[in-house]
């Protein structure tokens, strides 16, 4: 099991990006959270199997149809969130 901190930049607030992320994370059995940041980006903490995280990251790069993902920054971390995937 691995943890990733993911920062998503572009038109990612006000377009259901966090809910989109939550839906895919839950289907993939990935734990964590998605939250809006003051700078207009979305921060995601994702914890799960590496293969599931890779799929989630692919979907995050696409985003929902109403979004425009300009940049995704990913870094490994040691955080382990509570079970489930929350929108903060």
Buried (B, 14 or more C-beta within 10 A) or exposed (E): EBBBBBBBBBBBBEBBBBEBBBBBBEEBEBBBBBEBEEEEBBBBBBBBEEEBBBBBBEBBEEBBEEBEBEEBEBEEBEEEBEEEBBEE
